[in-house]
Amino acid sequence: MKKPNSDMETRSSGSVKRSLAVFFKDVKSELRTRYAVNAILMFAVVTVFAISFAVGGTGLDPLLQASLLWIIIYFSSLSGLSQSFIKEEESRTAVALRLYSPAEIVLGGKLLFNLVLLFVMNIIIIPLFAVFVSLDIANYPLFLTMLVVGSIGLASVTTFVAAIISKASARGALFAVLSFPLILPLLVEAISGTKKAMVQGIEFSAARTELQVLVSYIIVMTVLGFILFESIWNE
């Protein structure tokens, strides 16, 4: 007779494998089309260069640096992360995906894909921003922590909103309208914490409040996303 813990571990392992299968399906699809990657990178590069010409090499204070960086990250993500569910509806594969996996499996795979896509985008944006605009980092551990935590929260919200607007007609405008009020608290705290990482003499503990708010935000939004997603996905 199997123990309850053993059954739970087996189901958990199976759920992880199926979520990874959804993730790798999206990776293969993206490698063929490169739609999301191209949209994100083109927007990010154009925005960074536009800001570079606007500031004209003048020094920016930490708050402005942090604000511009997160604005670029946010709007760049809007151009590509919304495609996670839209392409399923457009290619008529959403029905098969509903039959293949429960809603939480699909959301887990899509969330992982968007998170990886967002990290790849950050790897491109940060060096470009540092070279062409300005990025004076005083506390690298704090800066990287804010970047990672903020990106996780951004991916969590945008993935859920992408599922909501996937069946709408005006998807691009609707995605921005729905996502901004939800992401605004994250942007405020991420900008505040990133600014502190750019100030000389600031310790990691100085951003404890921002990190606590961001972690709480991620937990709440992720849990709500998994609770509400099934009704949205199966309607």
N, C-alpha and C positions, 0 to 999 in steps of 0.2 A: 504493500500500500504506500503510495507516494505521500510524502509530507506536504502540508499546505505551503510551506516556504519554498519547497522545490517546484511546486506548480506555479507559484508566483514568479519565481526566477525564470522558469521556462517561458511563460507568457511575456515577461518583460524582455527577455532576449529575442523572442520572436517579433515583438513590436519594434525593437531597435533595428533588427534586420530589415523589416519591411519599410521602415522610415528611411533607412539608408538606400533601399532599392528605389524609392521615390526620388531621393536626392541624386543618385547616380543617373536616373532617367533624365532629370532636368539638366544635369551636367552634360550628358551626351547630346541632348537637344540644343543646348546653348553652344556647344562646340561646333555644331553644324550650321546654326544660323548666326551666332554671335550678335544677336539683336540687342540684348540687354547690356552686354559688355561694351559694344560700340556706342550705344546711346549714353551710357554712364560716362565713359572715358571722353567722348567728344564734348559733352556738356562740361565736364570737369576741367578739361584742358582749355577750352574756350573761355570759361569763367575766370580761371586763374590768370590767363594772359590779359583779359579785359581789366581785371582788378590791378594787375601789374602796371598797365599803361595809365590807369586812373590815378594811382598813388604816386607814380613817377619817381620811385626810389626813395621817397621820404620815409623816415622812421615812423612806425606806428606804435602806439602804446599797447600794453598787453591786452586790455579789454577789447580794443579794436581788432587786434590780431586774432584773438580767440573767437570773436563774433564772426568775422569774415570766414575763418576756417570752418566753423560749424554751419554757416549758411551755405557754403560751397558743398559740404558733405551732404547736407539735407536736400538741397535742390538737385544735386547730382543723383542721389538715391531715388528721387521721385521719377526720374527719367527712365529708370530701368527696373527697379524692384516691383513695380506694379504689374510687370509682365508675368509674374510667377503663376497667376491663375488665368489671366486673360488669354494667354496662348493655349491653355487647355480648352477654353470655350471656343476659340477661333479654329482650332484644329480638330474639334469634335472628339477629343480624347477624354473629356471630363466624365462622360458616362462610364467609360471603361474603368477610369480611375476610381469612381464611386463603387463599382462592383468589385474592384480588386482589393481595396483597403478601407478600413473604417476611417471616419473623419479625422480622428486624432493622429493617425498614422500619416495621412496626407499632409496635415498641418505641420507635423514634426519634420517631414522631409522637405517641404517648401521653406520652412523657417531656417533649416540648416543651409539650404542652397542660397537663400538671400543673405544669410550671415556671412558665408564664404565670399559671395559676390561683393558684399560691402567691405570686407577686409581687403580684398584685392584692390578695390577702388581706393581705399585709404593708403595702400602701399604706393599707389601712383600719385595721389593728391598731395600727400605730406611732403615728399621731396620737391615737387613742382612749386608748392606754396612756399617752401623754405628758400628756394633759389630765386624765384621771380617776384615774390611779394616780401614777406618778412616772417621769420619764425624764431624768436629768441627764447629757447627753452632753458629754464634754470633748473627745473626738477624733472628729470626724464622719467623716473618711476611713476610720479604722479601724472605726468602728461600721458604716458602710455596706458595707465590705468583708466583715466578719464576717457581716452579714445576707445578702449575696448568695451568698457561698461556702457558708454553712450551708444556705441555701434550696436551692441546687443539689444538695447532698448529700442533703437531706431528700426532694426530688422524685425523685432517682435511686433511693433505697431503696424509697420507698412505691410507686412505679410498678411495680417488680419484684415486690414483695410482693402488690400488687393482682392481678397476673397469677396468682400462685400460689393465692390464695384465691377466685378468681372462680367456681370450680365447686363450692366448698364450701357447706354449708347454713348453718352459723353463721358468716357472713362477717364481721360486725362485730367479734365477740369474737376471732375467729381473726386478723383483721388487726392488732389491737392486740397480741396475744400474740406474733405473729411479727415484727412491725416493731420493737417496743421494744428487744429485745436487739441488733438490728442498728444501731439509731439511737442507742443510749446513748453510744457513743464520740463520735459527732458532737455530741450535746447537751453532753457534758462539755467538749469543746474550744470549742464555740461560746459556752457560758456563760462560760468563762474568758476568752476573747478579748473578748467584749462587756463584761465587767466592767472589763477594762483600758481600754476605750474610754470608760468613765464616771469614770475616776480622773484628776484634774487632774495635769498634768505628765508623763503617760505618753506616750512617743513611739510612732509606728507600729511601729518595729522591736521594741518590747517584746513584741508578740504574734507574733513570727516563728515560734516553735515551734508555736503553735496553728494558724497559717495553713498551715504545712508539713504538719502532721498532717491537717488538713481537706482540703487538696488531694490528698494521698496517698490519703486515705479515698475521695474522690470518684472518683479514677482506678481504684482497685481495685474498688470496688462497681459502677461503670459497666461496666468490662471484664467482670467476672464476670456482670453482668446480661445483657449481650449474648451471652456464651458460653452461658449456661444457659437463656436465654429460649426458644430454638427448641424444645428438648425439652419445655418446659412448655406452650408455645403450641400445638404440633402433636399433643399426646398425645390 
